[in-house]
Structure formats: C-alpha cells, structure tokens
Amino acid sequence: MSFPVKTIALTVGVLLVLGLVTVGSFRAGRIYQGRENSAELASIQAALQFNHLQTFDEIESDLERGCDDVGLEVAKNGVDEELNLAMAVRVS
C-alpha cells in the first residue's frame, strides 16, 4: 500500500508545524516564568535589605545611647538569623 506524495508531504508538514508550535510555546513559557521569578526575587531582596537597614539603625541607636550590651545582643541575633537562613537554604 503506497501513499501519494501529497499526503506524505502534508503529514510531514503538519507534524513539523505542530513541533515548532510546541517548542515555541515551551520557550515562551520559560521566558515568561523567568521574568516572573526575577520580579519576585527583586521584591524579596528589597524587603530583606530594608529589614537589614532597620536592624543596623537599631544597633546604631543602641550604641549611641551607650547600650553596648543591647547592641551586641541585637548584632548576635542578626548573625544567628542569617546563619539559620543560610543553613535552611542549603538543606532545601
């Protein structure tokens, strides 16, 4: 049983178009997801930076008032939190 050349060419063409559409949609999805992740990451980093600035202001205020022990305790707590976060990220 032989198929006409037109039928074979049409079948190959349709499969090629479907393959290109599949690859194109996959790539578009990855690009879109990358943009979404990038915006979310920037937001998280901004929040973390703001929290660090607040902590540094608190330490500076404690030191200016002569509360060295309190400032040192806040700094140690900050270091502990950063180490715990780093360990949690490394584990996951």
BELFENNOR-V80922 format. One line per field, one symbol per residue. ss: DSSP state (@ for helix, = for strand, . for the rest). psi: psi as a letter, one per 40 degrees, with the letter a starting at -180 (. if undefined). burial: + if it has 16 or more other C-alpha atoms within 10 Angstrom, else -. Layout:
BEGIN
ss=???
psi=???
burial=???
END
This chain:
BEGIN
ss=....@@@@@@@@@@@@@@@@@@@@@@@@@@@@@@@@@@@@@@@@@@@@@@@@@@@@@@@@@@@@...@@@@@@@@@@@@@@@@@@@@@@@@.
psi=hiiiddddddddddddddddddddddddddddddddddddddddddddddddddddddddddddeegdddddddddddddddddddddddd.
burial=------------------------------------------------------++-++--+--------+--++-----------------
END
